[in-house]
Amino acid sequence: MEKQLKNLSDNQFQILLYHRIGDQDGFSGLMLSQKKFLQQVKYIRQYCHPMPLVKLLELAAEGRPIPQRAVAI
């Protein structure tokens, strides 16, 4: 995840989708452990610009600048 977010260029954003959070990783990569989820949230808060998806779509549709490393969860 960190690699994908670091490589975002201007006016790009990433949409993250979590299928399931549990006690351990599993379900063919669709379930993430609580520990890894918390690590990812910490990374997002520290290095990214989390925003509501609706706001990101508004900015894109209006051709307005999107903050660097914008992320919707």
C-alpha positions as YAML, in Angstrom:
chain: A
units: angstrom
residues:
- id: 1
  name: MET
  ca: [0.00, 0.00, 0.00]
- id: 2
  name: GLU
  ca: [2.74, 2.49, 0.90]
- id: 3
  name: LYS
  ca: [4.37, 2.09, -2.51]
- id: 4
  name: GLN
  ca: [1.11, 2.82, -4.34]
- id: 5
  name: LEU
  ca: [0.42, 5.91, -2.26]
- id: 6
  name: LYS
  ca: [3.95, 7.29, -2.59]
- id: 7
  name: ASN
  ca: [3.77, 7.09, -6.38]
- id: 8
  name: LEU
  ca: [0.60, 9.16, -6.82]
- id: 9
  name: SER
  ca: [1.17, 12.12, -9.10]
- id: 10
  name: ASP
  ca: [-0.67, 15.44, -9.18]
- id: 11
  name: ASN
  ca: [-4.46, 15.23, -9.49]
- id: 12
  name: GLN
  ca: [-4.53, 11.51, -8.72]
- id: 13
  name: PHE
  ca: [-6.09, 9.82, -5.75]
- id: 14
  name: GLN
  ca: [-6.43, 6.33, -4.35]
- id: 15
  name: ILE
  ca: [-9.60, 4.62, -3.14]
- id: 16
  name: LEU
  ca: [-8.99, 2.00, -0.46]
- id: 17
  name: LEU
  ca: [-11.54, -0.71, 0.22]
- id: 18
  name: TYR
  ca: [-11.35, -3.01, 3.21]
- id: 19
  name: HIS
  ca: [-13.45, -6.14, 2.84]
- id: 20
  name: ARG
  ca: [-12.92, -7.54, 6.31]
- id: 21
  name: ILE
  ca: [-10.79, -6.83, 9.38]
- id: 22
  name: GLY
  ca: [-10.21, -9.68, 11.80]
- id: 23
  name: ASP
  ca: [-7.82, -11.37, 14.17]
- id: 24
  name: GLN
  ca: [-5.46, -12.48, 11.39]
- id: 25
  name: ASP
  ca: [-4.86, -12.14, 7.66]
- id: 26
  name: GLY
  ca: [-6.86, -14.53, 5.52]
- id: 27
  name: PHE
  ca: [-9.65, -15.10, 2.99]
- id: 28
  name: SER
  ca: [-7.28, -15.02, 0.00]
- id: 29
  name: GLY
  ca: [-6.06, -11.54, 0.87]
- id: 30
  name: LEU
  ca: [-9.53, -10.11, 1.51]
- id: 31
  name: MET
  ca: [-9.17, -10.07, 5.30]
- id: 32
  name: LEU
  ca: [-6.62, -7.91, 7.06]
- id: 33
  name: SER
  ca: [-5.50, -8.34, 10.65]
- id: 34
  name: GLN
  ca: [-6.39, -5.59, 13.10]
- id: 35
  name: LYS
  ca: [-2.69, -4.96, 13.64]
- id: 36
  name: LYS
  ca: [-2.02, -4.39, 9.93]
- id: 37
  name: PHE
  ca: [-5.17, -2.29, 9.57]
- id: 38
  name: LEU
  ca: [-4.07, 0.00, 12.41]
- id: 39
  name: GLN
  ca: [-0.60, 0.27, 10.86]
- id: 40
  name: GLN
  ca: [-2.16, 1.31, 7.56]
- id: 41
  name: VAL
  ca: [-4.47, 3.86, 9.20]
- id: 42
  name: LYS
  ca: [-1.50, 5.33, 11.05]
- id: 43
  name: TYR
  ca: [0.44, 5.56, 7.77]
- id: 44
  name: ILE
  ca: [-2.51, 7.20, 6.00]
- id: 45
  name: ARG
  ca: [-2.95, 9.77, 8.76]
- id: 46
  name: GLN
  ca: [0.76, 10.57, 8.80]
- id: 47
  name: TYR
  ca: [1.64, 10.62, 5.09]
- id: 48
  name: CYS
  ca: [-1.60, 11.03, 3.13]
- id: 49
  name: HIS
  ca: [-4.54, 13.35, 2.77]
- id: 50
  name: PRO
  ca: [-7.66, 11.32, 3.70]
- id: 51
  name: MET
  ca: [-10.86, 12.77, 2.24]
- id: 52
  name: PRO
  ca: [-14.47, 11.73, 1.67]
- id: 53
  name: LEU
  ca: [-14.92, 10.03, -1.69]
- id: 54
  name: VAL
  ca: [-17.71, 12.47, -2.60]
- id: 55
  name: LYS
  ca: [-15.34, 15.43, -2.16]
- id: 56
  name: LEU
  ca: [-12.65, 13.78, -4.30]
- id: 57
  name: LEU
  ca: [-15.16, 13.11, -7.05]
- id: 58
  name: GLU
  ca: [-16.40, 16.71, -6.90]
- id: 59
  name: LEU
  ca: [-12.87, 18.05, -7.27]
- id: 60
  name: ALA
  ca: [-12.15, 15.71, -10.19]
- id: 61
  name: ALA
  ca: [-15.43, 16.51, -11.96]
- id: 62
  name: GLU
  ca: [-14.87, 20.26, -11.59]
- id: 63
  name: GLY
  ca: [-11.26, 20.02, -12.75]
- id: 64
  name: ARG
  ca: [-10.04, 21.47, -9.47]
- id: 65
  name: PRO
  ca: [-6.71, 20.46, -7.92]
- id: 66
  name: ILE
  ca: [-6.73, 17.30, -5.85]
- id: 67
  name: PRO
  ca: [-4.47, 17.35, -2.77]
- id: 68
  name: GLN
  ca: [-1.26, 15.38, -3.12]
- id: 69
  name: ARG
  ca: [-1.61, 11.77, -1.85]
- id: 70
  name: ALA
  ca: [-5.38, 12.09, -1.50]
- id: 71
  name: VAL
  ca: [-7.03, 8.90, -0.23]
- id: 72
  name: ALA
  ca: [-10.66, 7.85, 0.25]
- id: 73
  name: ILE
  ca: [-11.45, 4.86, 2.45]
...
